[in-house]
Amino acid sequence: MEPTSNPINSQHVAVIGAGAAGLITARELLREGHTVVVFEREKEVGGLWIYSPKTESDPLSLDPNRSIVHSSVYESLRTNVPRESMGVRDFPFLPRFDDISRDPRRYPRHREVLAYLQDFAREFEIEDMVRFKTEVVRVEPVDGKWSVQSKKSGDCSNDEIFDAVVVCSGHYTEPNVAHIPGINSWPGKQIHSHNYRVPGPFENEVVVVIGNFASGADISRDIAQVAKEVHIASRASESDTYKKLPVPHNNLWIHSEIDSAHEDGSIVFKNGKVVYADSIVYCTGYKYHFPFLETNGYMSIDENRIDPLYKHVFPPALAPGLSFIGLPAMGIQFVMFEIQSKWVAAVLAGRVKLPSQDKMVEDINSWYASLHALGLPKRYTHKLGKIQSEYLNWIAEECGCPLVEHWRNQQIVRGYERLVSQPETYRDEWDDNDLMEEAYEEFGRNKLISSHPSHFLEPRG
Ligand SMILES: Cc1cc2nc3c(=O)[nH]c(=O)nc-3n(C[C@H](O)[C@H](O)[C@H](O)COP(=O)(O)OP(=O)(O)OC[C@H]3O[C@@H](n4cnc5c(N)ncnc54)[C@H](O)[C@@H]3O)c2cc1C
């Protein structure tokens, strides 16, 4: 989609957050002719990808008065998606072989993602629009507009009126802690992955890691380098699961989920095994949380379902003035931000129309009914799984932008299969060179790279 030089309707828009979603949204709003203010409580762009060794005072992050550390990135983190599919479509996440401070690997370390987001902000001059160290403390509808109250560190709060607010505040900061029967009398240490940074504190310990998806798989292996034993509890595994996993120190096991915890330090798994553990690490995900949002009870969050949201973006009665970017969990996050924010920008400009409120509510209810028919609980509302590309393509068609590329979808599918089958090696050993070639050839055709595609594909020592 080309930028519209003559927008139908230019709006004054507040964007909350200067992580990947906020940066991409600010760019799309500008392209559509809107004026934009981005509020960011940190002092730089990048959101989640700004690594901090700091953690919260409460290792489970349950204390409502704790001071918040935004990032959940751990020191060893590498991306779980190949860089070709991770990057924004017209600003690909290319390896930089010319700068030794950069990590040119296909699945780079977290600092490389931050550097890419900084490059993006510079290229599209987003930083000029960002008010750093400014936290949004309240957002509410007022006479058809939106009041945004913000607080700059040390100053009093400031109230401003905007035509629209786009929420890009991230959703990997408020931990979800699984309940274990008997945990209140269990004497060991407990921490959520949000507060995990390095394995050192677990040296020589027996550790139970709950959860075996991306973070659980990584963190259990990270800790196994220094711990005596690591035991993964996996809800997705059969109840009799008990298997030793191949790691250098031969000290990692996978079990079914936990049955109970006890005063004597034991953890009993559903497979009947008993482990006397020093620590539990919860890799049990996060909760949606918008403490600044006041909608007079119109919106609610119940079991991690944000209700009501048309296509996970617009609350019908408050649309298009309020919208949310980046809520569904999927493989191609940055491209989702791009497509969703193009839609929001086009709707705000009046170039694309939303259905009536009733139709939007009907659509939401039929989505809920389809989850219910499949026996899926509310917490699955924003998990799109196999229908993610269908979802993105629906929005792309709605606002007239290109559909998601074949190679990008396939890289996500095959990358996920590798993550499950070879969690230790999936970032360094792959079998989808064909898809990589397809990606760089397309970048070449679209003039997004200045060198020949082969420059990016040749192995380097
Ligand atoms: C451990 C981990 C690994 C991941 N790995 C990958 C990966 O490999 N590839 C991938 O594509 N995705 C990955 N993700 C998903 C990741 O969340 C997205 O890639 C993306 O960076 C999220 O961007 P965001 O802008 O939505 O949120 P964030 O990056 O969290 O940014 C939100 C911003 O909003 C600001 N903010 C929040 N509240 C306020 C407020 N009230 N006022 C002002 N500012 C506020 C925050 O300071 C922050 O800067 C990973 C997630 C986690 C947790």
The ligand as an ORCA input file, in Angstrom:
! r2SCAN-3c Opt
* xyz 0 1
  C      11.016    -13.895     26.307
  C      10.365    -13.454     25.025
  C      10.957    -13.757     23.812
  C      10.378    -13.335     22.617
  N      10.986    -13.664     21.444
  C      10.453    -13.236     20.286
  C      11.097    -13.509     19.043
  O      12.122    -14.176     19.005
  N      10.550    -13.015     17.909
  C       9.392    -12.275     17.931
  O       8.953    -11.826     16.866
  N       8.749    -12.031     19.075
  C       9.246    -12.470     20.249
  N       8.615    -12.181     21.426
  C       7.355    -11.434     21.378
  C       7.605     -9.921     21.611
  O       6.739     -9.598     22.603
  C       7.391     -9.112     20.385
  O       8.398     -9.437     19.475
  C       7.446     -7.592     20.529
  O       8.749     -7.133     20.736
  C       6.477     -6.991     21.504
  O       6.396     -5.639     21.165
  P       5.338     -4.653     21.803
  O       5.652     -3.326     21.270
  O       3.974     -5.212     21.664
  O       5.622     -4.707     23.373
  P       6.910     -4.239     24.173
  O       8.135     -4.509     23.424
  O       6.743     -4.836     25.509
  O       6.760     -2.650     24.248
  C       5.771     -2.008     25.010
  C       6.292     -0.639     25.390
  O       5.251      0.084     26.051
  C       5.803      0.817     27.140
  N       4.730      1.041     28.101
  C       3.968      0.116     28.730
  N       3.054      0.728     29.521
  C       3.237      2.058     29.372
  C       2.595      3.199     29.920
  N       1.581      3.099     30.785
  N       3.037      4.414     29.545
  C       4.067      4.567     28.669
  N       4.722      3.504     28.127
  C       4.298      2.265     28.478
  C       6.896     -0.094     27.665
  O       7.864      0.628     28.410
  C       7.468     -0.668     26.353
  O       8.511      0.108     25.857
  C       9.159    -12.602     22.636
  C       8.555    -12.320     23.864
  C       9.144    -12.727     25.049
  C       8.472    -12.405     26.347
*
